[in-house]
């Protein structure tokens, strides 16, 4: 082990020690250091299944696991052909849950998503036929291909996990996860998602083209397996009971008050930045809190660090802030604005 590795190990040990000392006694009593290991083990197992089918996109996989364990919905954005839908399929196959897929198109109606009431001639009554949204894992492919009216059908179900039709409310089963994909809004035949719709996604994960070496690996893998048959051999890692247990462990991950203040400062600063027309709401603060805890647990830690917050901040904030019109015309990058805001705030020690 070289000097750099020794120093890193020493720093991590000090962070662990200082954090453990800061944890109140009531937290220590029900969250031992090794209690989050089931979260890490599950994440590692799912990552292994991904690696058998998907080449590269490691951050995407980590974000998807973080979002799922934090109990949020995810929007995956990128140009066609870079494995957005494939990634969502792999995650769904790793879960022992009901799964449905909805292909959004310009002529899709809200009732095609939520369901519709059909008149039964035998009973002379209306019977509600549930739509594909009634599932545990719902893949919405190309969500921005449908107009706002159809997208609005998702507002209630994504926020409250229920559907109201003809004055009757139908509850959806736990867990409930929406994985949506979209092409960049510059693509032809797409509609911009309403701000209220975007805000219901915990993460917007933006992915790009693979690097040269990953591209070569993709070609070599598919050169002997045109149909990607490994997709059919994915093992189911988690069921509803295990997922509920993991979420309960994530909730218990400790976060210091100083880090809570750090999260609040980041979000509030988005509301006061001169480059931004619209800042993030308290829902963003809660999203960073939840997802930073999930990311810490995935890494085998029972406490949150500033790096956890920095890692999840961009996918939480990038779809919740809007650039000033003149800045957007100048081509200002939202990522750089968020990065600047984070770097301007002193990191808690």
C-alpha positions in Angstrom: 0.0 0.0 0.0 1.5 3.3 -1.1 1.6 6.6 0.9 -1.5 8.0 -0.9 -3.5 5.0 -0.1 -2.3 5.1 3.6 -3.4 8.8 3.8 -6.8 8.1 2.2 -7.4 5.2 4.6 -6.3 7.4 7.6 -8.7 10.2 6.5 -11.6 7.8 6.0 -11.0 6.3 9.4 -11.0 9.8 11.0 -14.2 10.7 9.2 -15.8 7.5 10.5 -14.5 8.2 14.0 -15.6 11.8 14.1 -19.0 10.9 12.7 -19.6 8.1 15.1 -18.7 10.5 18.0 -21.3 12.9 16.6 -24.1 10.4 16.4 -26.5 10.7 19.4 -26.8 7.7 21.6 -30.4 6.9 20.5 -29.1 6.6 16.9 -26.3 4.3 17.8 -28.6 2.0 19.7 -30.6 1.0 16.6 -28.1 1.6 13.7 -24.9 -0.4 14.2 -22.2 0.3 11.6 -22.8 -3.0 9.8 -26.6 -2.6 9.6 -26.5 -1.0 6.2 -24.6 -3.9 4.7 -27.8 -5.4 3.2 -28.2 -2.2 1.2 -24.6 -2.4 -0.1 -24.9 -6.1 -0.8 -28.1 -5.7 -2.8 -26.7 -2.8 -4.8 -23.5 -4.8 -5.6 -25.6 -7.8 -6.7 -27.7 -5.6 -9.0 -24.7 -3.9 -10.4 -23.3 -7.3 -11.3 -26.5 -8.2 -13.2 -26.2 -4.9 -15.1 -22.5 -5.6 -16.0 -23.6 -8.9 -17.7 -25.8 -7.0 -20.1 -24.9 -3.3 -20.2 -21.5 -1.9 -21.1 -20.3 1.2 -19.2 -22.8 3.8 -17.8 -21.7 3.1 -14.2 -23.0 6.5 -12.9 -26.4 5.8 -14.5 -26.6 2.4 -12.7 -25.6 4.0 -9.4 -28.1 6.8 -9.8 -30.9 4.4 -10.6 -30.1 2.3 -7.5 -29.9 5.4 -5.3 -33.2 6.7 -6.6 -34.9 3.4 -6.1 -33.7 3.0 -2.5 -34.7 6.6 -1.7 -38.2 5.8 -2.9 -38.3 8.2 -5.9 -39.1 8.2 -9.6 -36.4 8.7 -12.2 -36.3 10.4 -15.6 -33.5 9.2 -17.9 -32.6 11.6 -20.7 -30.4 11.1 -23.7 -30.3 10.8 -27.5 -31.8 7.6 -29.0 -29.7 4.4 -29.0 -27.7 4.8 -25.8 -29.4 2.2 -23.7 -32.0 4.3 -21.8 -34.8 1.7 -22.2 -32.4 -1.2 -21.8 -31.2 0.1 -18.4 -34.8 0.5 -17.2 -35.6 -3.1 -18.4 -32.6 -4.5 -16.6 -33.5 -2.9 -13.3 -37.1 -4.1 -13.6 -35.9 -7.6 -14.3 -33.7 -7.5 -11.1 -36.9 -7.0 -9.1 -39.4 -9.6 -8.3 -42.3 -7.2 -9.0 -45.1 -6.6 -11.5 -43.8 -4.7 -14.4 -45.5 -2.8 -17.3 -44.3 -0.6 -20.1 -46.2 2.3 -21.7 -45.0 3.7 -25.0 -46.0 7.4 -25.0 -47.1 8.7 -28.4 -48.8 11.9 -29.6 -52.2 10.3 -29.8 -52.1 8.5 -26.4 -55.0 9.5 -24.2 -54.9 9.8 -20.3 -57.3 6.9 -20.0 -54.8 4.7 -21.9 -52.5 5.2 -18.9 -54.8 5.2 -15.9 -57.7 3.0 -17.2 -61.3 3.6 -18.2 -64.8 2.7 -17.1 -66.6 0.3 -19.4 -70.4 -0.2 -19.3 -71.3 -3.8 -18.5 -74.6 -4.7 -20.4 -75.2 -7.8 -18.1 -75.1 -5.9 -14.8 -76.1 -2.4 -16.2 -73.2 -1.0 -14.3 -69.9 0.6 -15.2 -66.8 -1.5 -14.5 -63.4 0.1 -14.1 -60.6 -1.5 -16.2 -57.3 -0.7 -14.7 -54.6 0.8 -17.0 -50.9 -0.2 -17.3 -50.0 2.4 -14.6 -51.3 -0.2 -12.0 -48.1 -2.0 -11.6 -45.0 -1.9 -9.2 -42.5 -0.9 -11.8 -43.7 1.2 -14.7 -41.4 2.0 -17.7 -42.7 5.0 -19.6 -40.8 5.1 -22.8 -40.3 8.5 -24.5 -42.5 10.3 -22.0 -42.1 13.6 -24.0 -43.6 12.1 -27.1 -47.1 12.7 -25.6 -48.7 16.1 -25.1 -49.2 17.7 -21.7 -52.8 16.4 -21.3 -51.5 12.8 -21.2 -48.5 13.7 -19.1 -50.9 15.2 -16.6 -52.4 11.8 -16.0 -49.2 11.0 -14.1 -49.4 13.9 -11.6 -51.6 12.3 -9.0 -50.2 8.8 -9.2 -46.5 9.8 -9.0 -47.1 12.1 -6.0 -49.8 10.3 -4.0 -49.6 6.7 -5.4 -53.3 6.7 -6.2 -55.7 7.2 -9.2 -59.0 9.1 -9.0 -61.5 8.1 -11.7 -65.2 8.9 -11.7 -65.1 10.1 -8.1 -63.5 6.8 -6.9 -59.9 6.6 -5.6 -57.8 3.5 -6.3 -54.6 2.9 -4.3 -51.6 1.4 -6.0 -49.6 -1.3 -4.3 -46.1 -0.8 -2.7 -43.5 -0.4 -4.0 -44.3 1.9 -6.9 -41.6 3.2 -9.2 -41.8 5.1 -12.4 -38.8 4.9 -14.8 -39.3 7.3 -17.7 -37.1 7.9 -20.7 -37.0 10.9 -22.9 -35.1 12.3 -25.8 -33.7 15.8 -25.6 -36.3 18.4 -26.2 -34.6 19.5 -29.4 -35.5 16.3 -31.0 -38.4 16.5 -33.5 -41.9 15.3 -32.4 -41.3 15.9 -28.7 -43.1 18.1 -26.1 -41.5 19.9 -23.2 -42.5 18.4 -19.9 -44.4 20.8 -17.6 -42.5 22.0 -14.6 -44.9 20.3 -12.2 -44.3 17.0 -14.0 -40.6 17.3 -13.9 -40.7 18.1 -10.2 -42.2 14.8 -9.4 -39.1 13.0 -10.5 -36.5 12.6 -7.8 -33.7 12.4 -10.4 -33.3 13.5 -14.0 -30.3 11.4 -15.1 -28.6 12.7 -18.3 -26.5 10.3 -20.2 -24.2 10.7 -23.2 -22.6 8.6 -25.9 -20.2 5.9 -24.7 -16.4 6.3 -24.8 -14.4 4.7 -27.6 -13.4 1.7 -25.5 -16.9 1.1 -24.3 -18.1 1.4 -28.0 -15.6 -1.4 -28.9 -16.8 -3.6 -26.1 -20.4 -3.1 -27.2 -19.6 -4.2 -30.8 -17.6 -7.2 -29.6 -20.4 -8.4 -27.3 -23.1 -8.0 -29.9 -21.0 -9.5 -32.7 -21.8 -13.0 -31.3 -25.1 -12.2 -29.7 -27.3 -10.1 -32.0 -30.5 -10.6 -29.8 -28.7 -9.7 -26.5 -29.9 -13.0 -25.0 -28.2 -12.3 -21.6 -31.1 -10.0 -21.0 -33.3 -13.1 -20.5 -30.9 -14.6 -17.9 -31.0 -11.8 -15.3 -31.5 -12.9 -11.7 -34.2 -11.4 -9.5 -32.4 -9.8 -6.6 -35.1 -8.0 -4.6 -38.7 -8.6 -3.7 -41.2 -6.2 -2.0 -40.3 -7.3 1.5 -36.5 -6.8 0.9 -37.1 -3.4 -0.8 -39.2 -2.2 2.2 -36.5 -3.4 4.6 -33.8 -1.5 2.6 -35.8 1.7 2.6 -36.2 1.4 6.3 -32.4 1.1 6.7 -31.8 4.1 4.4 -34.2 6.2 6.5 -32.0 5.4 9.6 -28.8 6.6 8.0 -27.4 9.4 10.2 -26.8 12.9 8.9 -25.3 15.7 11.0 -27.2 19.0 11.5 -24.3 20.8 9.7 -24.9 18.7 6.6 -28.7 19.4 6.8 -27.7 23.1 6.9 -25.4 22.5 3.9 -28.3 21.0 1.8 -30.5 24.0 2.7 -27.9 26.5 1.7 -27.4 24.8 -1.7 -31.1 24.9 -2.5 -31.8 28.4 -1.2 -28.8 29.7 -3.2 -30.5 28.5 -6.4 -33.3 30.9 -5.6 -31.0 33.8 -5.3 -28.6 33.2 -8.2 -28.6 35.8 -11.0 -28.3 33.2 -13.7 -31.4 31.4 -12.7 -35.0 32.5 -13.3 -36.5 29.7 -11.2 -34.8 28.1 -8.2 -35.5 24.8 -6.5 -38.3 24.2 -4.0 -38.2 22.5 -0.6 -39.1 19.3 -2.4 -35.5 19.4 -3.8 -34.1 19.8 -0.3 -35.9 16.7 0.8 -34.8 14.8 -2.4 -31.1 15.6 -1.7 -31.6 14.5 1.9 -33.2 11.2 1.0 -30.9 10.4 -1.9 -27.7 11.3 0.0 -28.7 8.8 2.7 -29.4 6.1 0.1 -26.0 6.8 -1.6 -24.2 6.5 1.7 -25.9 3.2 2.4 -25.0 1.9 -1.0 -21.4 2.6 -0.2 -21.7 0.7 3.1 -21.8 3.7 5.4 -24.3 4.5 8.1 -23.7 8.2 7.9 -23.8 10.9 5.2 -20.7 12.8 4.0 -20.5 16.1 2.0 -19.4 14.0 -1.0 -22.7 12.1 -0.9 -24.6 15.4 -1.1 -22.4 16.6 -4.0 -22.9 13.4 -5.9 -26.7 13.5 -5.8 -27.1 17.3 -6.0 -27.0 17.7 -9.8 -29.5 15.0 -10.8 -31.8 16.4 -8.2 -31.5 20.0 -9.2 -30.9 20.0 -12.9 -34.6 19.7 -13.8 -35.9 21.9 -11.0 -34.1 25.1 -11.9 -34.5 27.3 -15.0 -32.0 29.6 -16.6 -32.7 33.2 -17.3 -33.9 33.5 -20.9 -30.8 35.6 -21.9 -28.5 33.1 -20.3 -30.2 30.2 -22.1 -29.7 32.1 -25.4 -26.1 32.6 -24.6 -25.7 28.8 -24.1 -25.0 28.9 -20.4 -24.7 25.3 -19.0 -27.0 24.5 -16.1 -24.5 22.0 -14.8 -21.9 24.7 -14.5 -24.3 27.0 -12.7 -25.2 24.3 -10.2 -21.5 23.4 -9.8 -20.6 27.1 -9.1 -23.4 27.4 -6.5 -22.2 24.2 -4.7 -18.5 25.3 -4.8 -19.4 28.8 -3.4 -20.8 27.2 -0.1 -18.3 26.2 2.6 -18.2 22.5 3.1 -19.0 21.5 6.7 -16.1 19.8 8.6 
